[in-house]
Amino acid sequence: MGIIACFSYCLSKMFITCKASGKVFNDPIHGHIELHPLLIKIIDTPQFQRMRNIKQLGGAYFVYPGASHNRFEHSLGVAYLAGELVETLSRKQPELKINDRDILCVKIAGLCHDLGHGPFSHLFDGMFIKEARPEKKWKHEKASVDMFDHLVQSNPHVQSELKKYRLTDQDLRFIKEMINPEAQTKQTPASTNWPHKGRGQEKSFLYEIVSNSTNGIDVDKFDYFARDSHHLGIQNNFDHRRFLKFARVCKVDGQKQKHICSRDKEEWNLIDMFNTRTGLHRRAYQHKVTKIIENMISDAFLKADKHIKIEGSGGKMFKLSTAIDDMEAYTKLTDNVFEQILNSSSDDPKDERAAGLKPAREILERVISRKLYVCLHEREVKISSTSDIPYSEWKKELAATGPADNTQLDPEDFVIVDNTIAHEVQDKKSMECINNIYYYSKHDPDKAGKGNQHKVQIPQHKYISVYWKRTDKQKIAQRHFVQWCKNKGFDIGKLGVKE
C-alpha cells in the first residue's frame, strides 16, 4: 500500500472511530467518564433531561446545603459504573460470553433506572402517592419502565439509534427487567426456575449489576454512597473501585444461576458498605429535620393535588397524584411544582386556583421560613415490623390522652413517621441482611460459598418519630405525648422530655 493510500486509510479509520465515540463528562465523583453514543441520544431527550430538576436527596437539601445534586448526574454515574463492571467481567472471564449487546443493554439500564422518580425523589412515591392513592401499589421502579417505553416511542432518533446497534425487542425487555427485576419475579409462578425473558439463566449474573435483588450489592448503591457522601460532607468508608477489582462470576453451591461474587478477604469491606448505608440513613436520609420537612412538603402536595393541572396525552388534564398514569404528563412533573405552589398567590379575589392553593402555599412558606413541625420525640419501637404500627390509632390515643387539663386535641395535628433502617434485601427466615453474599478464594476462583454471615448481622433499627403540626398548643401536645408514653409503658427517663 502506498503512502498516500495508507494515509487515506488511516484518516478514514480515525473518522469512523471519532464518529462512533461518545461524549466525555467531567464527573466530580468518577472523574472523566465517556458514555456510548446511544446513551447520549437517550440523555438528550425531554424524558431524561427532566431529572436535572429532581433532587437526589429530596428534603435533605433543606438540611444539608451541599445536597443540591440531582437524579441526572447520579444516573450518568450509574451508567458508567455499570459499564465498568460488565466490561471487567467480560475481560477477565471470556468464557461468560458477554457480547457487545449485553454490555450496551447493561449500560442503558444503569442510565435509565431512575427515570420514574417524581418531585423530591422518594418523597413522591414513598409519602405523597402512598397517602393520596393508598389503593395503588405504585413504586418509582415501575414508572422508570413506563418512562423508558415512553422515551423510546416519543423519540424517533432513539429508535433509529437502537436499530443501528441491532438492539431487538428482546434486548429492550432485558433492559426493563434489569431496571425492575422484582416485577417479573412477582408475576412468575414460584414453580418456574427462571422468571426473566430478556436473557437466559446462563447470564443470570447480569441482573445483579444495576439493581441486585439477590443481596443489594449493585452499582446504583456504589454511586449514591460516593456521590451523596461527597455532597453531604460525610466520610464514605466503602471503596467501590476495590469491589470492581475483585468481582468475579462463580457457580454457587450447586445452583444453576451464576452470581457475582467477591474475594473472601473482602467480607468485612462489604459489611462496612452496609454500615455506611445505615450511617447515611441516620445522619441524612432520615435526619429528624429532613423527615419533618418532607412531611410538610407531602402535606402541601396533598392539599394542592386537585388544584394542580398537568396536560398529558391527547390534551387530557391530570392532577399531581394522577400524572403517574400518563407519562407525557409525568414528564412535566419535577421539583418545580414546589415553586409553582409557593408563587401561586394572587391579588385577584376571583382567582379560584390561587385561593385553592392557599393552604398548600402556607405550609411551604413555613418550610422556607423555618417554622417547621415540632418533633416531640423519636424513639425505638419493639415490634416485628413497622407495618404493624397502628398509625391512626396511635394518633387518636395521642389526641385523647388525658393529662391534668383534659384538653382534647385533633388527631390530624399529630404526625407519626416510620424511620426504620434495615437493609432492604433480607432472608425472611434468618433476617440476616447479608445472607446472600458469596465469596471465592484465590485457590478456587470458580466456586463460591457463603462467608461468616452467621456470625454477623447488620443492625436493623426500628424507630418512630412523633411530630406536632401546629404552631400553637405545643406544650399541651408535649404533655399529651409524655402521658401517652407512660400509658404505653415507655421509659420516660430515656426520652429526654420534661414533664
Secondary structure, DSSP 4 states (H G I P E B T S, - for coil): --HHHHHHHHHHHHHHHHHH--EEEEETTTEEEEE-HHHHHHHTSHHHHGGGGSBTTGGGGGT-TT---BHHHHHHHHHHHHHHHHHHHHHH-GGG---HHHHHHHHHHHHHTTTT--TTTHHIIIIIHHHH-TT----HHHHHHHHHHHHHHH-HHHHHHHHHTT--HHHHHHHHHHHSHHHHHHHS-TT-S---SSS-GGGGGGGGSSS-TTTS--HHHHHHHHHHHHHHT------HHHHHHH-EEEEETT-SSEEEEEEGGGHHHHHHHHHHHHHHIIIIIT-HHHHHHHHHHHHHHHHHGGG--EE-GGG-EE-TTTGGG-HHHHHT-STHHHHHHHT---S-TT-HHHHHHHHHHHHHHHHHTT-PPEEEEEEE---S-GGG--HHHHHHHHHH---TT-----GGGEEEEE--B--SS--TTT--TTTT-EEEETTEEEEEEE-SGGG-----B-EEEEEE--SS-HHHHHHHHHHHHHHHT--GGGTT---
